[in-house]
Amino acid sequence: MEPEPITATAPRAAGRTVFTQDWMDLTFIHWAVAPEAVAPFMPPGVRPDVFDGFSYVALVPFSMQRIGLFGAPAVPYFGSFLETNVRLYGVDGEGRRGVVFCSLEASRLATVALTRWTTGLNYLWARMRLQREGDRLEYTTHRRWPGPRGASSRVVVRVGEEIDPSPLEQFLTARWGLFLPDRRGRTRYWPNEHATWPLRAATLEHLDDQLVAVAGFPGLVEQPPISVLHSSGVSVRFGPRRRAIHTDVTNW
């Protein structure tokens, strides 16, 4: 089945609310790679999503805020923390486009432990900091548990003017779900919806990162990224997880 068109807002309703959260102060750093480089990381039933012949690896540091369950008020303390993820992009047999996470660093140990147990997402506990001085943001990460301990990242960006996203920039940011393997070897699709991203151009002033290499892409951060964007953030609503249809993952 052909992939769904890329849209600035969710192409389908996520369904009843399972949880809500705010994604704030995000920086999106992307590198273009051959689809075969990311194919081994796709879960069953998911193939690499491609734009102009390339797939993409992303490093995304941000601030997670105000996680709430089933429409209830945000969970105090445990529902707000810093996060940095390494992510890829896939599409399933129904044409649903989504994120495939390689790793998700987070600064709240209890949240990491609970999320790893309940969802299977590769959350990792890290010491993290976000500093802002005017239009300059600095994100730092040092992994604590599980290993490899000490894997680190330091990202410094300067935020520029608001942009009208190009088709590629919309492809990289307008993702309305994530793919998640379960303990039975099946893949679930977890849909979300939120307002259109407010996007700004950003200049990468410094990058010293080990997370992308540890995730399985050594040497990639030594290349210039194809895109660096920043967003002040959005409020997000997730619906129930759904089964992904199995496809031949080599068929891309």
N, C-alpha and C positions, 0 to 999 in steps of 0.2 A: 504494500500500500504506500502511496506517495506521502511524504511528510506533510504535516499541517503547515499552512503558510505562517511565516513569522509575523506576529501582530504586536502592537504596542501595549495592548491589554490582553488579558487571558482570553483565549479563543473559546473556552467552555467554562461553565460554572464548576467550582471545585467541589460542590456538594455541601453537606452539613459541616459545620465548623468543628474540627478536631483540636486545633490550637491556633493561636495568633502570636505574632511577634513583630518587632520593628527591626529592620536592618538599617543601620545608620552609619554615616561617614565611611562609605565603601570606596575602595579603589580597585579597579579591574585592570589587571596587567595580563596581556594575552600574547602568546607565541603561536605562529602557524606551524603545523607539522603535517607530514603525510598521514593519511588515514590509517595505514598499516602500523604506524607507530603507536596509536592509541587503541587499535582493535583488541589486543590481548587484555586490556583493562575493562572492556565492556562486559556487563553481566549477561547471563543467558537471555536470549531474546532481544538483545539490543545491539545495534551496529553503530559505528561512528557517524555522527552528523557532519555534513560537509558543506562548505561554502566555497565556490570557485575552485573546487578540487582539493581544498585543504580542510583538515580538522584543526582543533585548537586546544592548547593547554593554558589554564588560567591560574594565576595567583591572586587571591582576593582577601585582603585584610579589611576588617570592619568591626563595628560595635553592635553586638546583639543586645536588644533592649526589650523589656516588658513581655516576656513569654507568658501567655495565658492559656489554660486548658478549657476546651469545650465552651468557649465564649465567656468564661469566668474572668474576673480581674486578674491582672498580671501577678505572677508569683514573685513575692519580694525576695531580694538578694539572689536566689538561685536563677532567676529569670533574666538577669542582666550580666553580661560578661563580654570580653573581647574575643574575637575569633579570627582565624586566618585559615582559608581552605585552598587546597589544590584541586582543581576540578577539570572535568572533560565534558564533552557534549555528545549525546547519543539520541537515537530515534528507534522506536519499537515497531512491531508489526502492524499496529494500528495507525502509524504515522505520528504518534505523539512524541514531541521533542522534549528532552529534559536534560538535567545535569547528572553526571556520574562523578561522585566524589572519590578522590584518592585518599585524602586525609583532611581532617578538620581539627586544627589546634584550638583549644578553648582554655580560658583562664580560671574556670570554676571546676574544681575537682569533683564535687558531688554531682554536678550536672554531667560531666564527662562519664563518670561511672554509670549513672542511671541511663543515659542515652545509649551508651554502648550495649548495655544489657537489654534494654527495651526495643531498640531499633536495629542494632547491628551496624550502625554507621561507625566509621573509623574515627571516632573522637579521641583526642589525645590531650592530656593535661600539659599546659605550658605556662611559663611566666611571661606575661605580656604587658605592653604599655602602648598607649596612644597619646602623643603630644601634638598640640596644635598651636601654631604661632601665626596668626593672620591667615594667609592662604597656603601656608606650608604645614604639611602633616607628616609625622614620623611614627611608623609602626614598628615595634620590636617584639620578637618572639624567641623564647628559649624553651625547648621541649623538656618536660620532666618525666612523664610516664604515659604509656609504655615507651620503649625505645624506638629508634636509637636516641638515648638521652643526649641532650645538648644540641640537637639539630636546631638551627637558628635561622632567623630571617630579620633583616632590617631594610625597611622600605621608606624612602623619603620622596614625597611628591609635592609639587606646587600646583594648586588648582587654578585653572584658567576660566575662560568664558563659557557660558552656557552654549550648548550645541543642539542642532537638529540632527539626530543620529543618521548616519549613512546606513544603507542596507546591511553592511557588514557589522557595524556597531549595534544595530538592532538584533542581528543574529546572535551576537555574543552576550547580550544582556537580557533579551526578552525570552526567558525560560520559565515555563509555567508548570514545572513539576520536576521531580527527581526520581531516578531509578535506584531501587534498593533491593539487593538480594536478601532472601530470608534464609532461615536455618535449614529449610528443606530443599535448598537449591533452586527455588523459584525466584522470579523477579517481580517486584511490586513497583507500580507507578504511583507516586504520591503527588497529587496535583495541588497547586496553589494559585492564588490570584491576588493582585494588588494594582494600584494605580500605575499609570505610565511613569517610567523612570525619569526623574529630573537629572539629566546628564550634563557634565561639563568636561571640556578638554583638560588634560593634566600632563604635566611634564615630570618625567622620572628623573629626579636629581641624584638619587643614590639607590643601589640595589646590591645587597650582600645576602644571598639566599641559599640555603641548603635544602629547604623543604621540597622544592621541585625535583631535585636530584634524588633525594631519599624516596620520593613517591614513584620513581622509576624513569626519570628523564634527565640523566646526567648530561651536563654540558649545555643544556638548553638556555639557562639564564645568562650564559656568556654571549648569547646572540641578542641583538636589539629586539625588543618586543614590537609586534606589529600594531598594537593598540594600547594606549593608557588612558583610562577614563576615570572620572570621579562622580559620585552621587551623594547628595546629602541624605538620601534614604527614602524608604517607603514603609508603610504598614502592610503586613502580609497576613493572609488567612489560608490555612491548609485544610483540605478536605480529607476524607478517608482514603487509605491506601487501596489501590486496585491492581489486579493481576495484569502483567504485561504478556502479550501474545508472543509465543516462541517463533523466532525466525532464524534462518541460517545467517549467523553473524559474519560469515565470510562474504556475504552477498552485498558488497558495497563498491 
